[in-house]
Amino acid sequence: MKDGLGREIRYLRISVTDKCNLACAYCKPRPVKELRHSDLLTVEQLAFVAEVFVGLGVNKVRITGGEPLVRKGVAELVGQISALGCETVMTTNAVLFPQFAKKLAAAGLSRVNASLDTLDPRKYTEITGGGNLAEAVDGIRCAADCGFRLKINAVLQRGVNDDVLPLAEFAQSVGAELRFIELMPFASTTDYFEKRFLPSAEITEKYGMKFVREEGNVAYYACDAFRAGFISPLGRKFCSSCDRMRLTSTGLVLPCLHSALRFDVKPYLVDREALEKFLKECIASKPPSHNIERGELQQDDMGSIGG
């Protein structure tokens, strides 16, 4: 289905929980209201919304968090969504992945995007609020050994991963595609953004990387040492081709990550026809673009929305 500007909506991101076993500085930097179990959509409700979205043309569903592997029943949700015939993928910090790898493979998970910003143990512990780098690395290796298609996502941060070669070498060693994501400002992270923002262009220029191709929101570059994808919402605004919608764990549909627009799906969960009509209205309302450059920042934290 197309939105009001003619963009074909093919991609749904489902945040299954706002909880996480890490506390990354740019994701959820402040204490937030604890959600009750009753605040969350059930696994069956999440799957139902995904099913109606698939009926409207979505062919890719990403399971996110927080950290999705802390949500009880996440493997069952993956199974229900993959049974719809769409590509079912997950973004994870990989720390808990070895405990779930076999269940997720059996459920039909097709790809894993692992978040890893640095291979420096001290820096990793600092930016994740106490995380253990070895656990994340073991989780990524587990995903590779289990045969999952694997991508490693690193958020570019000045003073954290200005030297990207260690990440490039590690990604190559596990057969993963490496992607760098520009740090985005949220209302709660403006100080961190101002201190740490590292433009994609600075990395491509530093290593003499040449443009290879563009695929959706990813621009691929290569040099003699490595190749990588760059997702640059500030340096290369790609809103005109955005094909995604978001569903939060509490049942809010967000047409845009950086917009205040949100629509509550819960009143429509008992009637498929009503839900379909409601989701069509949500898709039609998708804004033309974010307005970060004008200072219009998302008031919710990225960890609560699902990135």
N, C-alpha and C positions, 0 to 999 in steps of 0.2 A: 504493500500500500504506500501511496505517496503522501507526503505532508503538504501543507499549504503552499510551499515553494517548489513543489515537484521533486523533492528528494525522496528516493525509494528507501523506505525504512525496512532494514533487513536484520538488525542486530539489537538484541535485548541484553542488558546487564542486570542481573538480579543480585542484590545485596541480601544475603541470608541472615546476617547478624551484624550488629555494630561492635561486638566484642572482639578483642584480639589478644593474643598471647605476647605481643610486642607493643611498644608505645613510641612509634616513630615520630620525630619532632615535627614533620611537615604534614602528618596525617590526622592525628587527634591530639593536639598539644595541651589540652586543658581538661580538667574534670568535667564530665558531661552527665546529664541526668541518666541514671541507671534505668534501663528498660525492664519492665516486668515480662515474664513469659507470655502473659496475656496480651501484651502490646504487639507481639510479633504475629505475622501470618504463619499458619501451619505449613508444613511441607506440602500437604495436599492443596492448600490454597495457592501457594507459590506455583505449583505445577499447573494448576488450573489456569491461572493468569498467563503463564507461559504458553499453554496450549492454545488459548484464544489469540495471543500474539502471533503464534506460528500460523494459525488460520488466516491471519491478516497479511502474511508474507514474510514474517521473520524466519530466517534460516540459520541463525547463529545465536546461541544463548551462552552467556558467560556467567559463571557463579563466582561471586566476590563476597567480601565482608565489609568491614573488619577482616578477620581471618575466617574464611568459610569453614575450615576444618574444626573449629571449636563449636560449630552448630550441630546439635544432635540430629541425626537423620539426613545429613548432607549427601551421603552415598545413595540413599534411597531417592532423594530428589534428583540427583544426576541420572539415575536409572529411569525415572518417570519422564524426564525431559528428553533424554537421548532416544527413548522409545517413540517420540514424536517425529523422528527422522531428521532432526536438525543437528548441526554441529554443536557439540556440547563441550565447553572448555572451562577452565578454572584458573583464577589468579590466586596465588598463595605465597606466603613467605617461606614455605617448604619445611619449616621446623618440624611440623607434625606429620609430614607426608609419609614417611615410612610406615606409620601405623595404619594408614588408609589406602596405600597403593594398590593392593590386590582387590579390595572392595571397589575402588573407583574404576579400575580397569574392567572388572566384571560388569560394572554398571553402565559402561559405554563411554566413559570420559575419553575424549579424543586428543586433547592437548592440554598442556600445563604451561602457564606463564608464571615463572618464579621471580619474585621481587628480591633483588640483591644489589645494593648500592655500592658496596666496597668489599674488598678482600683483606682489608686491614682489621684484625680482630679488635683493636682498641676503638677505632672509629665506628665499627659495626655496633659494638656495645653502647657507645655514646649515642649514636643517632637512633638506635632502636629502644633506648631506655632500659638496657640491661640484657639484650639478646646475646646468644652464644653463636658466633659465626660458624663454628664446627657443625652445629646442629643443622643450620641452614644449608651448608655445603653438602652434608650427608643426605639431606632431603632431596636436593637437586640431583645428586648422583643416583639416588634411588629411582627418581622419575626417569632418568636416562636409561638406567639398567632395566627398568620395566618396559621400555619400548615406547613410552609416551613421546609424541612430538613435543619439543621443548623450546620455549623461548625464555630468555633471561631479560627482565626489565630493570634498568637502573635509572633512578631519578638523578639527573645531573645536579651536583651541589658543589659550589666553590669551596675548596679546602677539604673536601671529602673524596671526590673522585676526578679531580682535574687530570690526573694520569689514568687514562682508561685502559692502558695496555694489559694490566693484570686481569681485568674483567674480560677483555677480548681473548686472552690466552685461555682463561678458564672456560669460557663459553665454547671455544673451539675444542677443548679437551673432552667435553661432554656432548658434543654434537648439537649444541643449542644455537639458535639464532639470537644475536645480541641486539637489544634495542635500548636507546637512550631517550629518556623522556624529560622535557624541560620542566623544571619546578614551576608550579602554578601558585599564585597567591590566593589565599582565602582570607576572610575577615579576621580569623583568629591566628593567622600565620604571617602577617605582613612583616613583622620584625625578622623572622627567620628568612623570609623570601628576600628581603633587602640585603641581608648578610650573605646568603648562599646562592643567589640566582646565578646560573652559569649557562649562557646561551649555547644552543647547539652549534651555531656558526663558529663559535670560538674553538670548539673541538675539531670540527672539520678543517678549519684553517690551520690549527696547530699541527695536525698530522698530515696535511696536504692531501686530504681526501677528495675524491672526485665524485660528482653526482652520477649515480647509476640508473636509477629508475624511481618512479613514484607509484605507490600502491595504497589507495585510500588515504588514511591520515599519516602514512609512514613514507618518509623519503630515505632511500637507501644510498649510502656512500661507501666508497672503498679506497684503500691505499695499499701499499705493498704488504703492510703488516697485518691488516684485518679489514673486514667489512662489517657494517652495522646499519641498523635502521634508526632514524631519528624522528621522534614525535614532538613537534614544536608548536604548541598551541599559541605561543606568543611570537616566536620568530617566523613562523609560517602558518598563518591562520587558515585552518582548513574547514571552517564551519559550512562553507557552501556545498561540501560533499559529505557532511555528517549524516550517517545512516542509522543512528542509535537512539534508543530510549532506555530509561532506567527505572527499575522498580526497587524500592527500599524494603528492608525487612519489616517495616511497620505498614506497608501497603500504600506508599505514596509513589505515584508515577511522576517522574521528572523528565520532561522533554529535552532539557539541556542541563549539563553539569553546573554551569555558572549562572543559571537563571533562578529567580525566586519563584517561578511557576512550579506548582506541584498540585497533583490531583489525587484525592483519596479514593482508592479502588474498593475499599471494604464494603460500602453499601451495595455494590454490584456483584458480589461474590455468589449470590444465590440464584442468579438468572443469567445464563450464557448469552442470550440475546441482548440483554441490557448491558452486560459487560462488554460485548463486542462493540456496541454503539458508543459506549463511554470511551473505550480505547481509541476508536476512530477519532473522537473529538480531541483526545489527548495528542494524538499524532498530528492532527491538523493544526494544533496550537504551537507546534515547535517553533521557537524563535529563529530569525534569520541567522543570528550569531551571538556569541558572548560579547560583552562590552568591558572586558578586563582593562583594556587600554584607557577607558574612560573612568576607571576607578570603581566600576560596579562589580563588587566581589560577593561571592557566595558566603552567606552568613553561617551555614552549617559546615561542620568539619568534613573533610574528605572521607575520613573513616566511617562516618555515619551514613554517607550517601553511597559509598561503594566505588569511588574513583571514576 
